[in-house]
């Protein structure tokens, strides 16, 4: 959701470059060749949006094996156990294929795919849905959970965050454990091909080691929501209020700012190969797709 690599950092500096998104190109000198090379500023271009029937959509997930796009819809209160939540399916042109593929959830948020299942956080439990049938096959209650949020998978492991408790949980072989804690307001999570875990919390964007340590990679993009590892040291992160950032070792670039339109940018998804960013707009009740150029 391109090979995913860690930042090659010698050290974390206290000052990071903050570059506003611009369609203009900048130039830098290539000393070795004595030439001037044009470097593009990363940008997003809107390509489609869905109808406004995806009520309070919080997360978007692309399934590379089928081409389907899953959308989690809270519909009621973010912490309300009201049975109003649902999962919808879109195609890659933004058409709503199945508005109510799964219903009867409470407040579904983050999603991940593993073991032939779609895993969805739902307040204080992890829901297991069979991808073929759309049936809820199991509910995994999480002891002490308050506000389960994002999901990321690696092989058979399912990682998921609890924003209110600052914990990262893992489901493996039917058992849930705590693999990291002490990360205040932890939300977005992603895992690279080597199994390294990255997260967005109150401190910023970090690599989280499961031995209890962490490396802060960017302290400016705090309180992030969705996280995508693009590869080659490049990342995408969203803030719920209406911002999407491109992050690398040089700093962060603001790609999208929809705060003035009161359009949120919750748990973003990504279509690799096509470089399409999928943005759930929460209260605007639609998903918007953008082409990423970088």
N, C-alpha and C positions, 0 to 999 in steps of 0.2 A: 504494500500500500504505500532494475538497477540494483546493483550490488551495494550493500550498506557497509560503510567503513567508519571507523572511529576518527575523530579529529586527531591530526598529528600536531599536538600542542607541546611546546617546550615548557610553557608555564601559563598560568591564567593571570592576565593583567587586569588591573582595576579599571582601565578605560577601554571600552569597545567602540568600534565604528558604528554609528547609526546613520544609515543612508536612506533617504526618502525615495520611494519608488518613482521612476521617471522613464519615459520612453526614449530619452536621449541616450546617446552613447558617449562614453568617456574614453580617453586615450592614455596609454601608459607606454613608457619606453622599454624596449627589450634590449638591454645592454649588450648581451652576448652577440646578437646578430646585428646590432646597430640599426634596428628598424623600429617603427612605431606600430603597435598592434592595437586594434580597436577591441574594447571589452564591453559587452552588452550589460546593461543593468537589468536584473531579473524583472519580469513583468507578468501580469495576468490579463487575459482578454476573455471577456464573457462570450460563451458560445450557445448556451441554452439555459432554460429554467423550466421547472415543472409547473403544473397547475397548483393553485393554493389550497390543496385539500389534505396535505400532509401535516396534520394538526400538531403543533409544538414538536417538530422534528428535531432530534438532538444529535443523532449520529448517522453517518453514511459509511457503508463498507462495500467495496468492490470485490466480487468473487472471480478471480482470474480463471478458474476452471470452467465456469459457465457463462461468464460475461454479465451475470446479474448484478444489480446494485441493490443492496438492502438498506432500508431506512427505518430507524426506530422513532416511533411517535409517542410522546408522553401523554398528550391529550388532556390529562387532568393536572394535578399538582405534582411537582418534581419529587415530592416525598409522600404523595398520597397513595394509599393502598385502596384504590377504587376500581380496579379492573378495566380501566378505560384505555390502557396502553396497547399498542399494536406494532407490527412489523409490516412494512410495505416492500414491494419489489418494483424497481424501475428497469428500463432498458437503457442502452448507452446513448440514446437520443433524447432522453428525458421524459419518455412516456411512462405513465404509471401503469404497469402491467397487472399488478394485483394490489389494490389498496389495503385489503385486510387479509394478507397471507397468514399472519398469526394474530390472534386477538386474545383478550382476557388477561393481558399483562397489567402491571400497575403503573410503573414509571420507567420503562426501558430506556437505557442509555447506551453505553459502549457495547461494541460487538466484535467478535473474532471467530475465525473458522479453524477447526481442528477435528480430527477423528470422525469426519463425516457429519459433523454437527455445527450449528451456529450457536455460539455462546453469547448470552446477553445479560448484562447486569441489571438487576431490578430491585433497587433500594437496599435490601439486606440479604439478597440471595442471587445466585448465578443460575440462569435458566439455560437448559440444554434443549435445543430444537433440532430434530432430524431434518437435514437439508432436502432429502428426497420427498418426504411426506408433509413437512411443515408441522408435524405433531410435536408438542412439548413432551419430551420423553423423561426428563428428570428436572427436579428443582434442588439446588444445593444451598441449603441455609448456611449463612456465614456467621459464626458466633462473634458477637460484639460489633457487627457491621452497622453502620449508620447511613452512609450515603455512597454506595458503590457506584463507580463511574466508568472509567475507560477500560478497554480490554485489548490485550495483544497476545498472540500465540507464537509458540516456537516448538516445532515438531508436535509432540502430544501434550505439551504443557500449555496451560491457559493462565496467563497473568492478568490480574485486574486490581484496580486501585480503589481505595476508600478515601475520598477527599476529606471527610470530617475527622477521621482517626489518623491520617498520615501514613497508612499502611499499604503495602503491596502484598496481595495474596496470590497463591498459585494453586490451581487444581491439577492434579496428576494422579492417574490411576484411581479416580473416584474420591481422592482425599484432598482436603483443603489445608494449606499451611500458610503461615506468614513468612515471607522471604525478605522483607525489608520494612522498616518503620522509622518514624521520626522525620518524615518528609511532609511538612505542613502544607495543607491544601493540595496534595498530590492529585493530579488529574490525568492529563494525557500520558500515554505510555506506548512504547514501541520497542521491538526486539530486532537486532540485526541478524544476518545469516550465521554468525558465530555464537549467537545466544546472548550477546551483551544487551543489557536492559538500559533504556533511556527514558527519562521522564520529565514532565513539566510540573513544577510546584511553586510555592511562594517565593523561593529563592531564585528561580529561573529555570533554565534548561540544563540538565545534568545527565551524566552517565552514572548509573546506580549499580554498584557492585553488591552482590548478594552476600558478601561477608560483612556488611554493615557500613562500608565506606562508600563515598560518592565523590565524583569530580564535577565541579561546576564549570560548564562550558560557555554559558551566556547568562549574565545576571540582569540583562535588560528586559528580556521577554519573560516576565513573571506572571504567575497566575494563568498559564496557558491551558488550553482545552484539548485540541486535537494535535497529534504529532505524526509526521510522516518522515521516514528515512529515505532520501532520494538516492544516496550513494555518493562516493567520491568526496565525502566530508560535507555534503549538502543536506539540509533538512528544511522541512516546512513546519510551522507551528501557528496555531490559531488562538486568539483570545475571544472568549464568548461575546464580549461587548461589540465586536465588529471589526476585528483586525486579523490579517494573515501576514506572517513574516517568512522570509527566506533567511536561513541562518547558515553560516559557515565559519571557518576559523577567523575570518576577518571581521566578523560582526554580524549585524542583522539589517535587512532591508524590508521596509514596510511595503508589501505588495498590494494590499487591499485595505481600505478603511471605509466601512459602511455605517459608522456610528451616527452620522448626521441623518441617514435614512432610517435609523432605528432598526436596522437589519442585522441580526446577530450572525456570528460565524462560530458555530459550536464545534462539534467533533468532526473535523474534515476527513474526507476520504480521498483516494488517489487511484487513477488508472495508469499504471506504468506502461511504457511504450508509447502511449498516446499523450502522456504528460498532461493529463486532465485532472484538475483539482475539483472535488465535489464538496460544496459548502451547504450544510444544513442551516437554515436561517431562523430556526426556532419559532418566534412569534409571528414571523411573516409566512409561515406554513408552506414553504416551498424549498426545493433544493436547486441551487444555482451552480452551473458548471463553468469553469474557466480553463482556458489553455495557458499552461505555464511555459514561458520562454526564458531560458537562462543559459 
